[in-house]
């Protein structure tokens, strides 16, 4: 078998890249080690930047998003009961779209099916070969039978634990990581959201976030120690703690109900450089992990896809290599800006073990600046809705 671009990983970044390339007349072959049902069962982020929304539309996968997604003009920030609004649209003229990553992935699968793209699930023992030569290829097994796929390029969209990044020699990679000393306990419930936009709440007891997937599906989080287990938290205990951290008038309006999903996610940041080695390009979580505080995970994957798609189209349609040669540099420049924003928001809103009174006052001062300074709110709005590609 042969294709122009072999894509490792059938999550949203791999599917989005495949969809865009196929629409441009560039052949792809997507290999995913899990089943489609498994991929669609993952509960992930739900806030899309302006650029990601436009890219999904360009891929021909945005019709349901435009019908069912919720455009948000801003968000709320709270601290120990006091709450104020950050107006994204008024500050920088842009909005965000609230639409779950699971729904994005489903729409991309449907779009791939509609154009007859090749997506192989349950691919095992994937290995990448001759990545620095002129004829790279991929081997894998399917239903116990060995397979070989020849290609021009390999796009590694297979996440942090995938084979793509590991296929780059350790001596050519430089990795940066920050592990935060807490996690987020999150639940999904079939209840109306407590507010029409997200609420980020700092509290002496810890951070809380009130989010949503749609008008009858809410997503809530509270900061917990890394030693906590999901089994330690009943639904009642979660709702009680969440109410304590939200402003009193918000807590009074909160509609509770049984959780339909509950999990604890540790918070960390990770970046690997470079994102290209020979004929291999890393994309999305294969190259970087970001705390969910700034809603940048899926959005950074989308910007990676944008840069790689542009470069590959330029290569195949114009015979020029500038785009693929500059892919890593362009993608990383935007990634580090998003990392800075997520780090800043995480540091401002969470309670860190052993933090001094001085550090707590700095957190209060950061929030006060956002509340009282229009320039600070504009900078937050620009970063939250997405820096330009």
N, C-alpha and C positions, 0 to 999 in steps of 0.2 A: 504494500500500500504506500501511496505517496500523497503528500499535501504540501502546500506552501508554508503554512504556519501550524505547528503542533502546539496545542494549548493544554497544559497540564492543570487540571482543576476545573470542575463544572459548577463552581459557585457563581455569584453575581459578576465578579470581575472577568472570569473566563468566558462566561456566556455573553456578556456585554461586548467584549473584544471580538468574539466570534461573530456576533450579529453585525457589528459595524464593518468588519473586514469582508464578510460575505456580501453585504450590500454594496461594497466597493468592488466586488468581483475578485476578491482574494480568497482562495480556498483555505479552510481550516479543518482541524480534526481535534475534537475535545475529548480528553480522557479524564474520567472521574472515578475515584476508587470506591465511592459509596453509591448506594442506590438513589434514584431520583426522590423516592419517598423520604429517605433519610436527609437528603439535602434540603428538602422543603419543610422538614420538621424543626430545623434550627431556628431558635428565637434570637433575633439580632436587632440592630438599631432601626430607628424609624424616622430619622430627620434627614432630609435631603437638601443639600445646598442648591443654589440656583444653577450652577454649572452641571451638576449631576442630573438635575431634572431635564435640562436642555439636551444632554447627551443621551439620556434614555429616550427622549422624543425623537432625536435624530436616528436612533437605532430602530425606530418603528415599534417601540414597545411601551409607549406612554399613554395609550388611549384610556386604559382602566385607571391608571394613576391620576390622570386629569379629571376623570369622573368621580373617583372615590377619595383621592388624597385631599388633605386639608392644608390650605395655604395659611401660614402663620405670619403675621406682621411683626411679631416680637416675642419676648419672653418676660417672665417675672423673676426677680431676685429677692430673696428674703433673708433676714438675719435676726434670729431670736424674736420673731413675731412681727418685725417691721418689713413691709414689702413695697417694692416699686417696680415700674415697668420700663423695659428697654425697647424702644420702638425702632425695629430694624428698617421698616419701610420709610419711616419719617427721617431716619438718620442717614441712610445710604441708598434708599430707593429700591431695596431688594427684599425678598421674602424667602422663607424656607417652606418646603413641602413635607408634611408629616404623612408618611406612607411606609409601611413596614418592609424591612429587607426581604422577608419571606415572600411578600407580595411582588416585590421587584423581581425576585428570582423566578417566581411562577410566570410572570409576564414574559420574562426573557426566554424561559423554556418554551412557552407557547409561540413566541416569535421565531425561535429556532426551528421548531416543528413546522411552522408555516412555510419556511423557505427551504426545508429539507436539509438542514445542516446536520452534520455528523456529530453526535454526542454519545460516547460510549460510557456506560456505567459499569460498576463492579470490576474495573480494570485493576489487576493485582500485579505486584512485582514490577512496577514501572521503573525504568532506568533510562538515563540520558547518556548519549554516547557522542564522541567526536565533536564536542561543542565548540572547539577552537579551530576546527577544520572547515572545509568547504562543503562537506556532506554530512551534517549531523543526522542522527536517527534516534528513535525511541523504541525500546523493547518493553513488552508487557505481556501478561497472560490474561486470557479471557476464557472462562469456563474450563480452566486447566490447560488450555492450548496456548503455546508461545506465539507471539505476534511481533511483527516489526513494522514500524512506520518511518519512512524516510521523509525529510522535510528540509526547508531552507532555514527556518528559524524555530526556536522553541520559546514560548511564553510561559513562564512559571507563575501560575495563578493558584497554586495549591496550598496556600496558607503557611502558617509558621512551622507546622510539623511536617510539611511536604518534602518531597525529594528535590525540588528545584534548587533551593538555596544550598542544600547540602551537597549538591553536585558541583558547586563552586569550591575550589580548593580553599582551605582555611587560611592559607597565607595570602590570598588576594582579597579576603574580606576583612573589613573593619566593622566591629559591632558595638553599638552603644545601647545601654539599657539602664532604666531606672525602675525599681520595684517599689511600689507604695506599700506602707505598712497597714493596709486595710483592704476590704473588698466591698462590693455592692451586693446586698441581698435584694433580689428583685422578684416581684410577682406580677402575673398577668391575671386580670379578672374581667368578667363580662359585666362591667359596671360603667355608667357614664363618667367621663373624666370630671374631676373636681373643678377644673378651670378650662377655658377655651384655648389657652396657650400653656406652655411648659412653665413649671415653677421650680427654680433651683433654690433650695433652702439651706442656709448655714445655721447651725444651732449648737449650743454647748454640748448637747447629747450626741452630735454628729450630723453629717450631711443627709439630706433627703431630696428626692426628685419626684415630682408629679408629672407624668408624661401620659401619652395615649397612643393608640393605634388607629382608632376611629371613634365615632360618636358613642359606641357601646362597648368599647374594648379599651381598658385602661392598663397602663404600665407604671408601677411605682417601685421606688428603690429607697433603701436606707443604708447608710454606711455601717459596716460591722467589722469586728476584728477578724483577722485571717484565721484565727483558731475556731471561729464559729462554724457550725455545720447546718445544713438546711433542716436537718431533723431537730435542731434546737429551737426552731421557730415555728410555732403553730400559726395559723392564719390570724387568730385573735391577737396573739402577741405582736405580730407584725403590724396589724392595723392600730393597735394601741400605741406602739412606738412611733409609727408614722404620724399620728395625730399630735403627739407631743412635740414633734419637730416642725410641723407646719404652723403658720400663723393661726391664731385661735378662730378667726372668722372663716378661714379656709377649712380647718379641721371640722368645724360645725357643719359644713356642707358636704363633707366627704361621704360618698355612698360606698359601703363595704360589701363584700360578697366572697364566696369561696374562690380560692386561687385555682386557676387552670394550668398554671406553670409556676414553679418556684425554683430559684437557683442562686448560687453565690458566685460572683465573678471577681477574681483578684484584679487589681489595677496595676498596670505597668506600661512603660513606654519602651519601644525597641526599634532600632533602625540599623539596617546593614548597608554598607557602602562597599563597592559600587552596586548598581542594580543591573549592570550588564557584564557578561563575561563571554567573549566570543559571540556565538550565535544564540546565547541564552539571555533572556530578559526577565527580570523579576518584576512582579506586579502585585499590588495589594498586600495582604497579610504575609505573603512570602517574604516581603522586604521590610515591613514595618507594622508595629502594633502601637495603638494609641489609647489612652484611657477614654472611656465613653463620655466623660464629662463634657467635652466639646463637640460631641457628635461628629467625629471626623473619620471613623474607621472606613465605612463604605464610601464616604465622599473622597477620601484619599485614593482608594482603589479606583474610583471613577476618573480622577485626574490622571493617575498612572495610565489607565486605558486610553485616555484622550491623547497623551503624548506619544504612546507607543503606536496607536492607530495612525496618527498623523505621520509618524516616521516611516511606518511600513507602506502606507499609501504613496508617500513621496518616493520610496525606494522602488516600488513596483510600477508606478505610473509615470514617474519622471526620471527614473534611473539615477537618482541622487541619494547619497547616504547621510547627508547632514542631519536629518531627523533622527535616524536610529543612532548615529554617533553621539548626538547630544541628549539622547533620551534620559540617561541616568542623571546627568547634571541638572536638566530641567525639572525632572520629577523630584529629585532630592531638595532642590531649592524650595519648592512648595511644601514638601513634606516637613521640612524643619520649621517653616513658619507655622504650620498646623500643630506641630509638636509644642512649639513655644506657647501657642494659644491654649492648648489643652492643659499643659503644665501650669500655666498661670491661673486658669479657672479652677483647676483641681486644688492648687495650693491655697487659693483664696477661700474656697467654700468648705473644705474638709477640716476636721479636727485631728491634728497629728498627735500621736502619743508622745508625752514629754515636752510638748510645745511650751515655751516660756510665755510669760505675760506680755513681753515685748512682741513676740511673734503673733500673738492673738490680736494685739492692738494694730499691727500691720494689716492683718486680714480685715479688721473693721475699717481701717483707713482706705483700703482698696475698694471696698464696697461703697463707702461714703463718696469716694471720687466718682464712681460710676453713677451714683444717684444724683450728684450735684454738678457734674461737669459734662456738657454736651459733647465735647471732643472725645472724652473717654468712652461715652456711649456709642459714638460713631465708629470708633476703632473696634469696639466689641462687635457692633453690628456688621462691619465689613468682614471681620474674621469669622463670625458665626455663619453668615450667609454664604461665605466662600470667597476667598481671594481669586482674582481672575486667572484663567489658565494662560 
